Amino acid sequence: MVLELGRDLGLEVAETNLTRYDLFNADECFLTGTGAELIPVVKIDGRIIGLGRPDRARRNWSRSITN
């Protein structure tokens, strides 16, 4: 469902294995699950991810899930 919503919002989405390097250099990062929906990740091992706050893509996805 999350991948479909991302595509519907015009985002490039993929399901792949990531390295720590990928995560540390991401613009945004979030976790997803049935009960949690989307949880923003703003820091990993003390390193700030992207701007250090939830950004546009996550907010748009969250709105789409609740509608």
N, CA, C, O and CB atoms as a CASP TS submission, in Angstrom:
PFRMAT TS
TARGET T0000
AUTHOR 0000-0000-0000
METHOD Language model
MODEL 1
PARENT N/A
ATOM      1  N   MET     1       0.816  -1.190   0.000  1.00  0.00           N
ATOM      2  CA  MET     1       0.000   0.000   0.000  1.00  0.00           C
ATOM      3  C   MET     1       0.863   1.259   0.000  1.00  0.00           C
ATOM      4  O   MET     1       0.561   2.206  -0.726  1.00  0.00           O
ATOM      5  CB  MET     1      -0.930  -0.005   1.197  1.00  0.00           C
ATOM      6  N   VAL     2       1.917   1.289   0.788  1.00  0.00           N
ATOM      7  CA  VAL     2       2.772   2.473   0.875  1.00  0.00           C
ATOM      8  C   VAL     2       3.453   2.744  -0.465  1.00  0.00           C
ATOM      9  O   VAL     2       3.544   3.894  -0.893  1.00  0.00           O
ATOM     10  CB  VAL     2       3.828   2.296   1.984  1.00  0.00           C
ATOM     11  N   LEU     3       3.929   1.691  -1.127  1.00  0.00           N
ATOM     12  CA  LEU     3       4.576   1.873  -2.426  1.00  0.00           C
ATOM     13  C   LEU     3       3.583   2.414  -3.451  1.00  0.00           C
ATOM     14  O   LEU     3       3.926   3.293  -4.242  1.00  0.00           O
ATOM     15  CB  LEU     3       5.180   0.545  -2.920  1.00  0.00           C
ATOM     16  N   GLU     4       2.366   1.901  -3.443  1.00  0.00           N
ATOM     17  CA  GLU     4       1.334   2.382  -4.365  1.00  0.00           C
ATOM     18  C   GLU     4       1.013   3.856  -4.110  1.00  0.00           C
ATOM     19  O   GLU     4       0.885   4.638  -5.051  1.00  0.00           O
ATOM     20  CB  GLU     4       0.059   1.532  -4.230  1.00  0.00           C
ATOM     21  N   LEU     5       0.885   4.226  -2.851  1.00  0.00           N
ATOM     22  CA  LEU     5       0.598   5.631  -2.523  1.00  0.00           C
ATOM     23  C   LEU     5       1.723   6.537  -2.997  1.00  0.00           C
ATOM     24  O   LEU     5       1.471   7.622  -3.522  1.00  0.00           O
ATOM     25  CB  LEU     5       0.388   5.804  -1.007  1.00  0.00           C
ATOM     26  N   GLY     6       2.949   6.101  -2.816  1.00  0.00           N
ATOM     27  CA  GLY     6       4.089   6.893  -3.277  1.00  0.00           C
ATOM     28  C   GLY     6       4.042   7.112  -4.775  1.00  0.00           C
ATOM     29  O   GLY     6       4.265   8.224  -5.253  1.00  0.00           O
ATOM     30  N   ARG     7       3.756   6.061  -5.512  1.00  0.00           N
ATOM     31  CA  ARG     7       3.637   6.179  -6.968  1.00  0.00           C
ATOM     32  C   ARG     7       2.499   7.126  -7.336  1.00  0.00           C
ATOM     33  O   ARG     7       2.642   7.962  -8.229  1.00  0.00           O
ATOM     34  CB  ARG     7       3.407   4.793  -7.609  1.00  0.00           C
ATOM     35  N   ASP     8       1.369   6.992  -6.644  1.00  0.00           N
ATOM     36  CA  ASP     8       0.220   7.872  -6.906  1.00  0.00           C
ATOM     37  C   ASP     8       0.567   9.339  -6.658  1.00  0.00           C
ATOM     38  O   ASP     8       0.006  10.232  -7.294  1.00  0.00           O
ATOM     39  CB  ASP     8      -0.971   7.465  -6.028  1.00  0.00           C
ATOM     40  N   LEU     9       1.492   9.581  -5.735  1.00  0.00           N
ATOM     41  CA  LEU     9       1.919  10.950  -5.434  1.00  0.00           C
ATOM     42  C   LEU     9       3.035  11.425  -6.363  1.00  0.00           C
ATOM     43  O   LEU     9       3.534  12.542  -6.224  1.00  0.00           O
ATOM     44  CB  LEU     9       2.383  11.042  -3.988  1.00  0.00           C
ATOM     45  N   GLY    10       3.423  10.567  -7.315  1.00  0.00           N
ATOM     46  CA  GLY    10       4.437  10.953  -8.289  1.00  0.00           C
ATOM     47  C   GLY    10       5.863  10.779  -7.805  1.00  0.00           C
ATOM     48  O   GLY    10       6.790  11.346  -8.384  1.00  0.00           O
ATOM     49  N   LEU    11       6.051   9.998  -6.743  1.00  0.00           N
ATOM     50  CA  LEU    11       7.391   9.776  -6.208  1.00  0.00           C
ATOM     51  C   LEU    11       7.989   8.511  -6.794  1.00  0.00           C
ATOM     52  O   LEU    11       7.272   7.573  -7.142  1.00  0.00           O
ATOM     53  CB  LEU    11       7.358   9.691  -4.677  1.00  0.00           C
ATOM     54  N   GLU    12       9.306   8.495  -6.899  1.00  0.00           N
ATOM     55  CA  GLU    12      10.004   7.282  -7.311  1.00  0.00           C
ATOM     56  C   GLU    12      10.139   6.401  -6.081  1.00  0.00           C
ATOM     57  O   GLU    12      10.745   6.814  -5.092  1.00  0.00           O
ATOM     58  CB  GLU    12      11.408   7.602  -7.949  1.00  0.00           C
ATOM     59  N   VAL    13       9.593   5.210  -6.123  1.00  0.00           N
ATOM     60  CA  VAL    13       9.624   4.308  -4.975  1.00  0.00           C
ATOM     61  C   VAL    13      10.246   2.973  -5.374  1.00  0.00           C
ATOM     62  O   VAL    13      10.158   2.546  -6.525  1.00  0.00           O
ATOM     63  CB  VAL    13       8.202   4.094  -4.410  1.00  0.00           C
ATOM     64  N   ALA    14      10.872   2.331  -4.403  1.00  0.00           N
ATOM     65  CA  ALA    14      11.471   1.018  -4.641  1.00  0.00           C
ATOM     66  C   ALA    14      11.586   0.293  -3.318  1.00  0.00           C
ATOM     67  O   ALA    14      11.705   0.917  -2.263  1.00  0.00           O
ATOM     68  CB  ALA    14      12.863   1.142  -5.326  1.00  0.00           C
ATOM     69  N   GLU    15      11.551  -1.009  -3.377  1.00  0.00           N
ATOM     70  CA  GLU    15      11.777  -1.840  -2.203  1.00  0.00           C
ATOM     71  C   GLU    15      13.132  -2.512  -2.407  1.00  0.00           C
ATOM     72  O   GLU    15      13.302  -3.310  -3.329  1.00  0.00           O
ATOM     73  CB  GLU    15      10.613  -2.903  -1.994  1.00  0.00           C
ATOM     74  N   THR    16      14.091  -2.189  -1.548  1.00  0.00           N
ATOM     75  CA  THR    16      15.452  -2.683  -1.729  1.00  0.00           C
ATOM     76  C   THR    16      16.161  -2.780  -0.384  1.00  0.00           C
ATOM     77  O   THR    16      15.701  -2.218   0.610  1.00  0.00           O
ATOM     78  CB  THR    16      16.237  -1.769  -2.685  1.00  0.00           C
ATOM     79  N   ASN    17      17.258  -3.480  -0.356  1.00  0.00           N
ATOM     80  CA  ASN    17      18.099  -3.524   0.847  1.00  0.00           C
ATOM     81  C   ASN    17      18.954  -2.272   0.874  1.00  0.00           C
ATOM     82  O   ASN    17      19.488  -1.855  -0.153  1.00  0.00           O
ATOM     83  CB  ASN    17      18.992  -4.811   0.880  1.00  0.00           C
ATOM     84  N   LEU    18      19.086  -1.670   2.055  1.00  0.00           N
ATOM     85  CA  LEU    18      19.857  -0.443   2.207  1.00  0.00           C
ATOM     86  C   LEU    18      21.030  -0.664   3.146  1.00  0.00           C
ATOM     87  O   LEU    18      20.971  -1.483   4.063  1.00  0.00           O
ATOM     88  CB  LEU    18      18.968   0.693   2.724  1.00  0.00           C
ATOM     89  N   THR    19      22.089   0.078   2.899  1.00  0.00           N
ATOM     90  CA  THR    19      23.246   0.060   3.795  1.00  0.00           C
ATOM     91  C   THR    19      23.148   1.244   4.742  1.00  0.00           C
ATOM     92  O   THR    19      22.322   2.137   4.548  1.00  0.00           O
ATOM     93  CB  THR    19      24.583   0.098   2.994  1.00  0.00           C
ATOM     94  N   ARG    20      23.982   1.249   5.753  1.00  0.00           N
ATOM     95  CA  ARG    20      24.036   2.408   6.660  1.00  0.00           C
ATOM     96  C   ARG    20      24.393   3.669   5.882  1.00  0.00           C
ATOM     97  O   ARG    20      23.875   4.747   6.172  1.00  0.00           O
ATOM     98  CB  ARG    20      25.065   2.172   7.796  1.00  0.00           C
ATOM     99  N   TYR    21      25.270   3.537   4.905  1.00  0.00           N
ATOM    100  CA  TYR    21      25.645   4.680   4.066  1.00  0.00           C
ATOM    101  C   TYR    21      24.408   5.260   3.377  1.00  0.00           C
ATOM    102  O   TYR    21      24.217   6.476   3.351  1.00  0.00           O
ATOM    103  CB  TYR    21      26.702   4.260   3.011  1.00  0.00           C
ATOM    104  N   ASP    22      23.568   4.378   2.818  1.00  0.00           N
ATOM    105  CA  ASP    22      22.343   4.834   2.160  1.00  0.00           C
ATOM    106  C   ASP    22      21.456   5.614   3.124  1.00  0.00           C
ATOM    107  O   ASP    22      20.936   6.677   2.784  1.00  0.00           O
ATOM    108  CB  ASP    22      21.572   3.642   1.586  1.00  0.00           C
ATOM    109  N   LEU    23      21.290   5.079   4.322  1.00  0.00           N
ATOM    110  CA  LEU    23      20.438   5.742   5.312  1.00  0.00           C
ATOM    111  C   LEU    23      21.017   7.074   5.756  1.00  0.00           C
ATOM    112  O   LEU    23      20.289   8.061   5.866  1.00  0.00           O
ATOM    113  CB  LEU    23      20.238   4.844   6.518  1.00  0.00           C
ATOM    114  N   PHE    24      22.319   7.113   6.013  1.00  0.00           N
ATOM    115  CA  PHE    24      22.956   8.347   6.468  1.00  0.00           C
ATOM    116  C   PHE    24      22.887   9.448   5.413  1.00  0.00           C
ATOM    117  O   PHE    24      22.911  10.628   5.760  1.00  0.00           O
ATOM    118  CB  PHE    24      24.407   8.081   6.839  1.00  0.00           C
ATOM    119  N   ASN    25      22.802   9.091   4.149  1.00  0.00           N
ATOM    120  CA  ASN    25      22.789  10.066   3.064  1.00  0.00           C
ATOM    121  C   ASN    25      21.411  10.290   2.456  1.00  0.00           C
ATOM    122  O   ASN    25      21.282  10.941   1.420  1.00  0.00           O
ATOM    123  CB  ASN    25      23.731   9.630   1.995  1.00  0.00           C
ATOM    124  N   ALA    26      20.387   9.753   3.101  1.00  0.00           N
ATOM    125  CA  ALA    26      19.015   9.891   2.591  1.00  0.00           C
ATOM    126  C   ALA    26      18.481  11.300   2.819  1.00  0.00           C
ATOM    127  O   ALA    26      18.846  11.967   3.787  1.00  0.00           O
ATOM    128  CB  ALA    26      18.087   8.866   3.264  1.00  0.00           C
ATOM    129  N   ASP    27      17.620  11.740   1.920  1.00  0.00           N
ATOM    130  CA  ASP    27      16.901  13.005   2.107  1.00  0.00           C
ATOM    131  C   ASP    27      15.848  12.861   3.190  1.00  0.00           C
ATOM    132  O   ASP    27      15.619  13.775   3.983  1.00  0.00           O
ATOM    133  CB  ASP    27      16.248  13.462   0.791  1.00  0.00           C
ATOM    134  N   GLU    28      15.210  11.697   3.210  1.00  0.00           N
ATOM    135  CA  GLU    28      14.195  11.383   4.208  1.00  0.00           C
ATOM    136  C   GLU    28      14.261   9.905   4.524  1.00  0.00           C
ATOM    137  O   GLU    28      14.759   9.106   3.732  1.00  0.00           O
ATOM    138  CB  GLU    28      12.782  11.779   3.717  1.00  0.00           C
ATOM    139  N   CYS    29      13.754   9.553   5.691  1.00  0.00           N
ATOM    140  CA  CYS    29      13.714   8.157   6.092  1.00  0.00           C
ATOM    141  C   CYS    29      12.487   7.963   6.984  1.00  0.00           C
ATOM    142  O   CYS    29      12.174   8.812   7.818  1.00  0.00           O
ATOM    143  CB  CYS    29      15.034   7.735   6.831  1.00  0.00           C
ATOM    144  N   PHE    30      11.804   6.844   6.799  1.00  0.00           N
ATOM    145  CA  PHE    30      10.682   6.537   7.671  1.00  0.00           C
ATOM    146  C   PHE    30      10.537   5.032   7.789  1.00  0.00           C
ATOM    147  O   PHE    30      11.033   4.271   6.958  1.00  0.00           O
ATOM    148  CB  PHE    30       9.380   7.172   7.144  1.00  0.00           C
ATOM    149  N   LEU    31       9.854   4.627   8.827  1.00  0.00           N
ATOM    150  CA  LEU    31       9.492   3.231   9.033  1.00  0.00           C
ATOM    151  C   LEU    31       7.999   3.115   8.803  1.00  0.00           C
ATOM    152  O   LEU    31       7.252   4.072   9.007  1.00  0.00           O
ATOM    153  CB  LEU    31       9.893   2.728  10.464  1.00  0.00           C
ATOM    154  N   THR    32       7.571   1.943   8.378  1.00  0.00           N
ATOM    155  CA  THR    32       6.149   1.729   8.158  1.00  0.00           C
ATOM    156  C   THR    32       5.740   0.386   8.745  1.00  0.00           C
ATOM    157  O   THR    32       6.528  -0.558   8.795  1.00  0.00           O
ATOM    158  CB  THR    32       5.807   1.794   6.654  1.00  0.00           C
ATOM    159  N   GLY    33       4.512   0.328   9.179  1.00  0.00           N
ATOM    160  CA  GLY    33       3.974  -0.900   9.743  1.00  0.00           C
ATOM    161  C   GLY    33       2.469  -0.792   9.848  1.00  0.00           C
ATOM    162  O   GLY    33       1.912   0.298   9.717  1.00  0.00           O
ATOM    163  N   THR    34       1.815  -1.895  10.078  1.00  0.00           N
ATOM    164  CA  THR    34       0.358  -1.925  10.111  1.00  0.00           C
ATOM    165  C   THR    34      -0.210  -0.959  11.147  1.00  0.00           C
ATOM    166  O   THR    34      -1.068  -0.139  10.819  1.00  0.00           O
ATOM    167  CB  THR    34      -0.126  -3.333  10.401  1.00  0.00           C
ATOM    168  N   GLY    35       0.251  -1.043  12.373  1.00  0.00           N
ATOM    169  CA  GLY    35      -0.286  -0.188  13.426  1.00  0.00           C
ATOM    170  C   GLY    35       0.298   1.208  13.436  1.00  0.00           C
ATOM    171  O   GLY    35      -0.363   2.157  13.858  1.00  0.00           O
ATOM    172  N   ALA    36       1.530   1.342  12.977  1.00  0.00           N
ATOM    173  CA  ALA    36       2.228   2.621  13.061  1.00  0.00           C
ATOM    174  C   ALA    36       2.005   3.513  11.849  1.00  0.00           C
ATOM    175  O   ALA    36       2.251   4.717  11.919  1.00  0.00           O
ATOM    176  CB  ALA    36       3.691   2.382  13.235  1.00  0.00           C
ATOM    177  N   GLU    37       1.543   2.944  10.736  1.00  0.00           N
ATOM    178  CA  GLU    37       1.426   3.654   9.461  1.00  0.00           C
ATOM    179  C   GLU    37       2.796   4.156   9.037  1.00  0.00           C
ATOM    180  O   GLU    37       3.609   3.352   8.582  1.00  0.00           O
ATOM    181  CB  GLU    37       0.421   4.834   9.566  1.00  0.00           C
ATOM    182  N   LEU    38       3.094   5.454   9.165  1.00  0.00           N
ATOM    183  CA  LEU    38       4.416   5.979   8.813  1.00  0.00           C
ATOM    184  C   LEU    38       5.031   6.700  10.004  1.00  0.00           C
ATOM    185  O   LEU    38       4.419   7.600  10.578  1.00  0.00           O
ATOM    186  CB  LEU    38       4.322   6.930   7.601  1.00  0.00           C
ATOM    187  N   ILE    39       6.234   6.304  10.367  1.00  0.00           N
ATOM    188  CA  ILE    39       6.947   6.935  11.472  1.00  0.00           C
ATOM    189  C   ILE    39       8.216   7.576  10.911  1.00  0.00           C
ATOM    190  O   ILE    39       9.069   6.870  10.375  1.00  0.00           O
ATOM    191  CB  ILE    39       7.285   5.897  12.603  1.00  0.00           C
ATOM    192  N   PRO    40       8.359   8.897  11.024  1.00  0.00           N
ATOM    193  CA  PRO    40       9.569   9.531  10.501  1.00  0.00           C
ATOM    194  C   PRO    40      10.797   9.153  11.332  1.00  0.00           C
ATOM    195  O   PRO    40      10.724   9.024  12.554  1.00  0.00           O
ATOM    196  CB  PRO    40       9.400  11.056  10.475  1.00  0.00           C
ATOM    197  N   VAL    41      11.906   8.983  10.651  1.00  0.00           N
ATOM    198  CA  VAL    41      13.198   8.749  11.305  1.00  0.00           C
ATOM    199  C   VAL    41      14.035   9.988  11.029  1.00  0.00           C
ATOM    200  O   VAL    41      14.347  10.281   9.875  1.00  0.00           O
ATOM    201  CB  VAL    41      13.914   7.420  10.779  1.00  0.00           C
ATOM    202  N   VAL    42      14.397  10.710  12.067  1.00  0.00           N
ATOM    203  CA  VAL    42      15.152  11.951  11.872  1.00  0.00           C
ATOM    204  C   VAL    42      16.605  11.825  12.321  1.00  0.00           C
ATOM    205  O   VAL    42      17.416  12.715  12.066  1.00  0.00           O
ATOM    206  CB  VAL    42      14.485  13.086  12.625  1.00  0.00           C
ATOM    207  N   LYS    43      16.933  10.711  12.994  1.00  0.00           N
ATOM    208  CA  LYS    43      18.300  10.514  13.472  1.00  0.00           C
ATOM    209  C   LYS    43      18.577   9.027  13.567  1.00  0.00           C
ATOM    210  O   LYS    43      17.741   8.259  14.044  1.00  0.00           O
ATOM    211  CB  LYS    43      18.523  11.206  14.844  1.00  0.00           C
ATOM    212  N   ILE    44      19.768   8.618  13.107  1.00  0.00           N
ATOM    213  CA  ILE    44      20.219   7.234  13.212  1.00  0.00           C
ATOM    214  C   ILE    44      21.630   7.246  13.774  1.00  0.00           C
ATOM    215  O   ILE    44      22.520   7.886  13.215  1.00  0.00           O
ATOM    216  CB  ILE    44      20.166   6.502  11.826  1.00  0.00           C
ATOM    217  N   ASP    45      21.833   6.544  14.872  1.00  0.00           N
ATOM    218  CA  ASP    45      23.146   6.508  15.532  1.00  0.00           C
ATOM    219  C   ASP    45      23.716   7.907  15.758  1.00  0.00           C
ATOM    220  O   ASP    45      24.917   8.129  15.597  1.00  0.00           O
ATOM    221  CB  ASP    45      24.126   5.685  14.703  1.00  0.00           C
ATOM    222  N   GLY    46      22.851   8.846  16.132  1.00  0.00           N
ATOM    223  CA  GLY    46      23.289  10.206  16.423  1.00  0.00           C
ATOM    224  C   GLY    46      23.479  11.087  15.201  1.00  0.00           C
ATOM    225  O   GLY    46      23.790  12.269  15.344  1.00  0.00           O
ATOM    226  N   ARG    47      23.302  10.548  14.012  1.00  0.00           N
ATOM    227  CA  ARG    47      23.448  11.327  12.777  1.00  0.00           C
ATOM    228  C   ARG    47      22.078  11.800  12.303  1.00  0.00           C
ATOM    229  O   ARG    47      21.132  11.018  12.212  1.00  0.00           O
ATOM    230  CB  ARG    47      24.146  10.488  11.670  1.00  0.00           C
ATOM    231  N   ILE    48      21.991  13.076  12.007  1.00  0.00           N
ATOM    232  CA  ILE    48      20.731  13.652  11.534  1.00  0.00           C
ATOM    233  C   ILE    48      20.500  13.216  10.087  1.00  0.00           C
ATOM    234  O   ILE    48      21.409  13.261   9.257  1.00  0.00           O
ATOM    235  CB  ILE    48      20.747  15.214  11.649  1.00  0.00           C
ATOM    236  N   ILE    49      19.278  12.797   9.804  1.00  0.00           N
ATOM    237  CA  ILE    49      18.887  12.382   8.469  1.00  0.00           C
ATOM    238  C   ILE    49      18.185  13.547   7.776  1.00  0.00           C
ATOM    239  O   ILE    49      17.241  14.123   8.317  1.00  0.00           O
ATOM    240  CB  ILE    49      17.971  11.127   8.520  1.00  0.00           C
ATOM    241  N   GLY    50      18.649  13.886   6.584  1.00  0.00           N
ATOM    242  CA  GLY    50      18.055  14.986   5.825  1.00  0.00           C
ATOM    243  C   GLY    50      18.087  16.278   6.611  1.00  0.00           C
ATOM    244  O   GLY    50      19.146  16.708   7.066  1.00  0.00           O
ATOM    245  N   LEU    51      16.928  16.900   6.773  1.00  0.00           N
ATOM    246  CA  LEU    51      16.823  18.169   7.502  1.00  0.00           C
ATOM    247  C   LEU    51      16.633  17.975   9.000  1.00  0.00           C
ATOM    248  O   LEU    51      16.561  18.947   9.752  1.00  0.00           O
ATOM    249  CB  LEU    51      15.675  18.984   6.954  1.00  0.00           C
ATOM    250  N   GLY    52      16.552  16.715   9.436  1.00  0.00           N
ATOM    251  CA  GLY    52      16.367  16.443  10.856  1.00  0.00           C
ATOM    252  C   GLY    52      14.932  16.587  11.319  1.00  0.00           C
ATOM    253  O   GLY    52      14.664  16.677  12.518  1.00  0.00           O
ATOM    254  N   ARG    53      14.013  16.608  10.375  1.00  0.00           N
ATOM    255  CA  ARG    53      12.582  16.703  10.695  1.00  0.00           C
ATOM    256  C   ARG    53      11.804  16.036   9.564  1.00  0.00           C
ATOM    257  O   ARG    53      12.316  15.903   8.453  1.00  0.00           O
ATOM    258  CB  ARG    53      12.128  18.205  10.889  1.00  0.00           C
ATOM    259  N   PRO    54      10.566  15.616   9.842  1.00  0.00           N
ATOM    260  CA  PRO    54       9.745  15.031   8.773  1.00  0.00           C
ATOM    261  C   PRO    54       9.566  16.045   7.646  1.00  0.00           C
ATOM    262  O   PRO    54       9.328  17.227   7.895  1.00  0.00           O
ATOM    263  CB  PRO    54       8.361  14.579   9.321  1.00  0.00           C
ATOM    264  N   ASP    55       9.680  15.579   6.423  1.00  0.00           N
ATOM    265  CA  ASP    55       9.610  16.494   5.291  1.00  0.00           C
ATOM    266  C   ASP    55       8.382  16.219   4.434  1.00  0.00           C
ATOM    267  O   ASP    55       7.507  15.447   4.826  1.00  0.00           O
ATOM    268  CB  ASP    55      10.872  16.387   4.447  1.00  0.00           C
ATOM    269  N   ARG    56       8.317  16.830   3.301  1.00  0.00           N
ATOM    270  CA  ARG    56       7.154  16.855   2.426  1.00  0.00           C
ATOM    271  C   ARG    56       6.626  15.470   2.054  1.00  0.00           C
ATOM    272  O   ARG    56       5.426  15.227   2.180  1.00  0.00           O
ATOM    273  CB  ARG    56       7.492  17.599   1.183  1.00  0.00           C
ATOM    274  N   ALA    57       7.471  14.575   1.610  1.00  0.00           N
ATOM    275  CA  ALA    57       7.001  13.266   1.135  1.00  0.00           C
ATOM    276  C   ALA    57       6.270  12.513   2.239  1.00  0.00           C
ATOM    277  O   ALA    57       5.192  11.968   2.000  1.00  0.00           O
ATOM    278  CB  ALA    57       8.180  12.425   0.619  1.00  0.00           C
ATOM    279  N   ARG    58       6.829  12.472   3.428  1.00  0.00           N
ATOM    280  CA  ARG    58       6.190  11.747   4.522  1.00  0.00           C
ATOM    281  C   ARG    58       4.853  12.378   4.886  1.00  0.00           C
ATOM    282  O   ARG    58       3.884  11.663   5.140  1.00  0.00           O
ATOM    283  CB  ARG    58       7.105  11.711   5.746  1.00  0.00           C
ATOM    284  N   ARG    59       4.788  13.696   4.916  1.00  0.00           N
ATOM    285  CA  ARG    59       3.524  14.367   5.239  1.00  0.00           C
ATOM    286  C   ARG    59       2.463  14.065   4.184  1.00  0.00           C
ATOM    287  O   ARG    59       1.307  13.814   4.525  1.00  0.00           O
ATOM    288  CB  ARG    59       3.736  15.889   5.355  1.00  0.00           C
ATOM    289  N   ASN    60       2.844  14.084   2.909  1.00  0.00           N
ATOM    290  CA  ASN    60       1.899  13.774   1.832  1.00  0.00           C
ATOM    291  C   ASN    60       1.412  12.333   1.944  1.00  0.00           C
ATOM    292  O   ASN    60       0.224  12.067   1.765  1.00  0.00           O
ATOM    293  CB  ASN    60       2.552  14.010   0.454  1.00  0.00           C
ATOM    294  N   TRP    61       2.305  11.413   2.235  1.00  0.00           N
ATOM    295  CA  TRP    61       1.908  10.005   2.364  1.00  0.00           C
ATOM    296  C   TRP    61       0.958   9.856   3.541  1.00  0.00           C
ATOM    297  O   TRP    61      -0.054   9.162   3.438  1.00  0.00           O
ATOM    298  CB  TRP    61       3.151   9.085   2.546  1.00  0.00           C
ATOM    299  N   SER    62       1.274  10.498   4.652  1.00  0.00           N
ATOM    300  CA  SER    62       0.409  10.388   5.836  1.00  0.00           C
ATOM    301  C   SER    62      -0.999  10.895   5.534  1.00  0.00           C
ATOM    302  O   SER    62      -1.983  10.289   5.958  1.00  0.00           O
ATOM    303  CB  SER    62       1.009  11.174   7.019  1.00  0.00           C
ATOM    304  N   ARG    63      -1.096  11.991   4.814  1.00  0.00           N
ATOM    305  CA  ARG    63      -2.417  12.519   4.438  1.00  0.00           C
ATOM    306  C   ARG    63      -3.158  11.523   3.557  1.00  0.00           C
ATOM    307  O   ARG    63      -4.363  11.331   3.717  1.00  0.00           O
ATOM    308  CB  ARG    63      -2.278  13.874   3.704  1.00  0.00           C
ATOM    309  N   SER    64      -2.451  10.888   2.630  1.00  0.00           N
ATOM    310  CA  SER    64      -3.084   9.934   1.718  1.00  0.00           C
ATOM    311  C   SER    64      -3.589   8.699   2.468  1.00  0.00           C
ATOM    312  O   SER    64      -4.647   8.164   2.139  1.00  0.00           O
ATOM    313  CB  SER    64      -2.097   9.515   0.620  1.00  0.00           C
ATOM    314  N   ILE    65      -2.843   8.253   3.464  1.00  0.00           N
ATOM    315  CA  ILE    65      -3.239   7.076   4.233  1.00  0.00           C
ATOM    316  C   ILE    65      -4.497   7.362   5.034  1.00  0.00           C
ATOM    317  O   ILE    65      -5.375   6.503   5.122  1.00  0.00           O
ATOM    318  CB  ILE    65      -2.107   6.632   5.165  1.00  0.00           C
ATOM    319  N   THR    66      -4.605   8.533   5.613  1.00  0.00           N
ATOM    320  CA  THR    66      -5.747   8.840   6.456  1.00  0.00           C
ATOM    321  C   THR    66      -6.995   9.160   5.664  1.00  0.00           C
ATOM    322  O   THR    66      -8.091   9.176   6.226  1.00  0.00           O
ATOM    323  CB  THR    66      -5.422   9.982   7.352  1.00  0.00           C
ATOM    324  N   ASN    67      -6.859   9.417   4.364  1.00  0.00           N
ATOM    325  CA  ASN    67      -8.043   9.731   3.530  1.00  0.00           C
ATOM    326  C   ASN    67      -8.672   8.488   2.980  1.00  0.00           C
ATOM    327  O   ASN    67      -9.670   8.566   2.263  1.00  0.00           O
ATOM    328  CB  ASN    67      -7.672  10.655   2.380  1.00  0.00           C
TER
END
